[in-house]
Amino acid sequence: MAYSDKVIDHYNNPRNVGSMDKASSDVGTGLVGAPECGDVMKLQIKVNPETNVIEDAKFKTFGCGSAIASSSLATEWVKGKTIDEALSIKNTEIVKELALPPVKIHCSVLAEDAIRAAIGDWKKKQEATRPAEMQIQ
Amino acid sequence: MSSHGTTATLSGHDHGQHTAPEGVKLPIYMDNHATTPMDPRVLEEMLPYFVEKFGNAASRNHPFGWVAEEAVELSRERIAKLIGATAKEIIFTSGATESDNLAIKGVAEMYREKGNHIITAVTEHKAVLDTCKHLEKYGFRVTYLPVQKDGLVDLDDLKRAMDDKTILVTIMAANNEIGVIQPVAEIGKLCRERGVIFHTDAVQAIGKVPIDVNKMNIDVASITAHKIYGPKGAGALYVRRKNPRVQLVSQIDGGGHERGMRSGTLNVPGIVGLGKACAIAQEEMAQEACKLAGLRDRLKDSIMSRLDEVYINGSVEHRLPGNLNISFAYVEGESLLMGINDIAVSSGSACTSATLEPSYVLKALGTGDDLAHSSIRFGIGRFNTQAEVDYVADRVVDTVQRLRELSPLYEMAKEGVDLKSVKWAAEAH
């Protein structure tokens, strides 16, 4: 398997590796994949509740080089975006950016899932902490 | 292999910032179960048989043929000697896959009247498993024996599986992934007592550990040159000629070469190489096994003393001297290979296989899929050095540590989360 230069770069210098406090109300955590399938991604976002802008993102990934690169790229892309903008990131864009071969497309799908799961977790926390009347719109 | 139009070379790769220590040339080849480099002594012996001594060994009426035939017969003797057989019991083939096919299909067809039951094991090479599956389509019944946690076949399972329709037991001598050596002599004894033919795929074992077809009651054995520092495309099949005489139905018909069992002009240079490889193994096996086991244990100890949660797959005791197959928990195998890209080894990870399934051999040992994905096979061979082993150990330890820092599973385990109790999202795959 030959890797693209971009995959190798993300593998050698992964961006935004780390963890944030998953109990914090402004942090959303997505944990997707399964160890027996060979890929697990944890992607976390820190969102400004006033602006809905993702101010920070961190990841940790168990998986092949393409899975590591996909999640590393995902953290780069979501940073500075609003929640809605981040939700519009498509796995096909990750495939294109990293030049992933067909057998590695599932890595990009997992990265998209991780973004959605992190945002979903954050949204759930907001609903739980907001006053009831604010949920009615 | 290449999906981005790059051309694979051995020297042109970017090996990052890693510099080789004194006396170590990168990349390091440590995948000797896949294939071995050819021993220069083997090449030297083969060379005259391409241009100068090019004759067809079947040409009976001129010296070109006689010279070729003489070389072939010397090889036959050398191979036979290594396994305690006689020269007439060696049939030349194109390699292990053909040998396994000829052995299993050849016996099945020949003894069809006697019975239709074949016994093998789940950890066999695909050349055996797929051949057995093929025969199932033609009315044969195949028992695939499970293996124990250490990779060994349970002899009681084998006994129970045998019935009056059993005509063939085919169980490998040593496994290509985990290097586990089966109790070949005990299996041979059981088969002999019941009048069942015993074939063993011995390609990983021959030349590495002693194999004696008479002491072990082996009736048919597959051999290949490229696993013992010989050329690719040259193999052999040992077929017992007496006590009992084993007959095979040929799978390739033609000029009646190899006593009618395998037609086709003999690959004389390849056969010369196989013979020389066996002669060298005969001379050097005992000493080499000792050296390889020493290097293997050095690698194992160096890695295991510095990393926690590292597991050896398969029996440590019944194992080829140059084999080490270990799982590094919380680290995926392909990403580990990528981190040690100046070292050639293999992984049981799904990502490295065509089928996207983790190693069926490791699964058969009861290794969980998570640990199968995390496995690396080191195959130490004749030309590996202690300096290489030390370099490999350092690189593996560094890379595993780096990838564990990146691994959410390692983090969760350190936090005390029981990974087995986590309900994982099923989106993957």
Boltz contact constraints between the chains, C-beta under 6 A:
constraints:
  - contact:
      token1: [A, 2]
      token2: [B, 2]
      max_distance: 6.0
  - contact:
      token1: [A, 2]
      token2: [B, 4]
      max_distance: 6.0
  - contact:
      token1: [A, 2]
      token2: [B, 6]
      max_distance: 6.0
  - contact:
      token1: [A, 4]
      token2: [B, 4]
      max_distance: 6.0
  - contact:
      token1: [A, 11]
      token2: [B, 338]
      max_distance: 6.0
  - contact:
      token1: [A, 17]
      token2: [B, 406]
      max_distance: 6.0
  - contact:
      token1: [A, 32]
      token2: [B, 425]
      max_distance: 6.0
  - contact:
      token1: [A, 32]
      token2: [B, 427]
      max_distance: 6.0
  - contact:
      token1: [A, 33]
      token2: [B, 428]
      max_distance: 6.0
  - contact:
      token1: [A, 34]
      token2: [B, 424]
      max_distance: 6.0
  - contact:
      token1: [A, 34]
      token2: [B, 428]
      max_distance: 6.0
  - contact:
      token1: [A, 35]
      token2: [B, 370]
      max_distance: 6.0
  - contact:
      token1: [A, 35]
      token2: [B, 409]
      max_distance: 6.0
  - contact:
      token1: [A, 36]
      token2: [B, 369]
      max_distance: 6.0
  - contact:
      token1: [A, 36]
      token2: [B, 370]
      max_distance: 6.0
  - contact:
      token1: [A, 37]
      token2: [B, 428]
      max_distance: 6.0
  - contact:
      token1: [A, 37]
      token2: [B, 429]
      max_distance: 6.0
  - contact:
      token1: [A, 38]
      token2: [B, 332]
      max_distance: 6.0
  - contact:
      token1: [A, 38]
      token2: [B, 350]
      max_distance: 6.0
  - contact:
      token1: [A, 38]
      token2: [B, 373]
      max_distance: 6.0
  - contact:
      token1: [A, 39]
      token2: [B, 428]
      max_distance: 6.0
  - contact:
      token1: [A, 40]
      token2: [B, 408]
      max_distance: 6.0
  - contact:
      token1: [A, 40]
      token2: [B, 409]
      max_distance: 6.0
  - contact:
      token1: [A, 42]
      token2: [B, 408]
      max_distance: 6.0
  - contact:
      token1: [A, 60]
      token2: [B, 406]
      max_distance: 6.0
  - contact:
      token1: [A, 60]
      token2: [B, 408]
      max_distance: 6.0
  - contact:
      token1: [A, 62]
      token2: [B, 332]
      max_distance: 6.0
  - contact:
      token1: [A, 62]
      token2: [B, 407]
      max_distance: 6.0
  - contact:
      token1: [A, 62]
      token2: [B, 409]
      max_distance: 6.0
  - contact:
      token1: [A, 63]
      token2: [B, 332]
      max_distance: 6.0
  - contact:
      token1: [A, 64]
      token2: [B, 332]
      max_distance: 6.0
  - contact:
      token1: [A, 64]
      token2: [B, 334]
      max_distance: 6.0
  - contact:
      token1: [A, 64]
      token2: [B, 335]
      max_distance: 6.0
  - contact:
      token1: [A, 64]
      token2: [B, 351]
      max_distance: 6.0
  - contact:
      token1: [A, 65]
      token2: [B, 335]
      max_distance: 6.0
  - contact:
      token1: [A, 65]
      token2: [B, 338]
      max_distance: 6.0
  - contact:
      token1: [A, 101]
      token2: [B, 3]
      max_distance: 6.0
  - contact:
      token1: [A, 113]
      token2: [B, 427]
      max_distance: 6.0
